Amino acid sequence: MFNESIVEFLIKHSKKNAVSFHMPGHKGGDIIAKHGYGEFLDNILGCDITEIKGADNLFQPESIIKETMEAYKKLYDVKYTNLLVNGSSCGLVASVLATCQRGYKLIMARNSHKSIFNAVKLGDIKPVYARPELLEEYGILGEISKDEIKRLIDENPDAKAVILPSPNYYGICSDIKEIAKHVHDAGMLLIVDQAHGAHLKFYDKNKAAENLGADIVVNSTHKTLLSFTESAIINVCSDRVDILELEDKIQSIESTSPSYILMASLDINEKIIRKHGQELFKEWKTNIKEFYCECEKIKGLKVLKHSMHDDTKINIDMSAYGLDGTKLESELIKRGIYPELVTGSLVMCMSGIGNTKSDYDKLILALVNIADKNVLGECVKCENIQSVALELTAVPTKKEKVLLSESEGRIIAESIIPYPPGIPLACPGEIINKEVIKHALELRGNGYNVIGIDKDNKVFVGK
Ligand SMILES: Cc1ncc(COP(=O)(O)O)c(C=O)c1O
């Protein structure tokens, strides 16, 4: 038994007025009300309706929902947009199922989100893993190179599509333009998981997959922009995609009671960006630039810098002060700042359109204070095993549960996935090794969610 309920937790948290450097992008602030939609927020229960007369229908859009879809199409300058009420997860599963038939191959990033592994399982599709580069300096995974994609396309000319995240959770983008050329030369389709980059079209257009030749781009507008959690959009940018097939797959997996609150939040997001985007993105860029300048003044503090980096994902390393990511995160939380993700020595603070100048000032103040209270020079070495390439065999058809600590050498039957970031440490068919076991147990020991490991620390392996 816990001493509070979900609602009690949420009310208590909202009263803390904590600074949000995690999803969603509106950051719980006043950005939506400030731009004219306070009435919607005040009447949220009255707006929570179903498909009554005049309300249109997400699965046969003809009026108000159609209008929002058309408005997004214009906003992102694409050929087709659909609204999603079950997150990018739903759009990614639908994209894979619509482009890859049963038994066919999909070239997919090994650091893909869980939803893509789900699609592969649901569609009985054969995954071919593209390995991302390792950014050794930071201990995280980087881009998927065009050469890796080219190699896999050459080795698997029968694959139907390629799917990869850009940007990834840490903000590292891949060279979508060059990758798209290879993919299209081979007659395949390119799907970009832009869950973390819905803002790029407006914030940094040279990194937006819609501008770089992708066929399908899935955006979590809730992560960095203004719509509510679980709302997202799917953009189709070329004539290569069978839209009827895509719609059929979306409708096969999406809730048949789509939330009007979520759809309205997508409507609001589109309208605010269209009308006020210019000033909002300019302000966001200025705040980010000033923030990084302030970081440089803190001796020993390191932030991730990379030519392919979307700088709105602020990755901070204070291991020079003896703080690993977990310790730095708790120091920030003590000071009322909630980050998005910890990996090894890095704490990722995810900024969004709703962050104000004062949020960045508070983050800097907290970092200065943490630096003052700790000793520079007490370096801590953090292990990160994101790069481990496990040997892949066939996915087991029969499974059993065993203790994780006793699973070395066994074939994994259900993915082991730290959440966040939702990228599997071990996938079905892979042979688990000592390193992964040690890392997964450490994550559990530090209180992180790891999907696929039960409360008794057991995992599914092949029987
Ligand atoms: C890389 C990546 N893709 C897709 C998703 C799924 O997005 P959503 O939460 O909108 O379903 C996530 C979620 O965090 C993600 O990190």
The ligand as an ORCA input file, in Angstrom:
! r2SCAN-3c Opt
* xyz 0 1
  C      12.511      8.185    -29.442
  C      11.067      8.081    -29.078
  N      10.172      7.747    -30.017
  C       8.863      7.625    -29.744
  C       8.372      7.846    -28.485
  C       6.920      7.676    -28.205
  O       6.274      8.906    -28.191
  P       4.886      9.122    -27.462
  O       5.186      9.298    -26.013
  O       4.353     10.379    -28.082
  O       4.036      7.961    -27.732
  C       9.263      8.196    -27.454
  C       8.774      8.439    -26.092
  O       9.410      8.939    -25.222
  C      10.638      8.312    -27.760
  O      11.537      8.617    -26.814
*
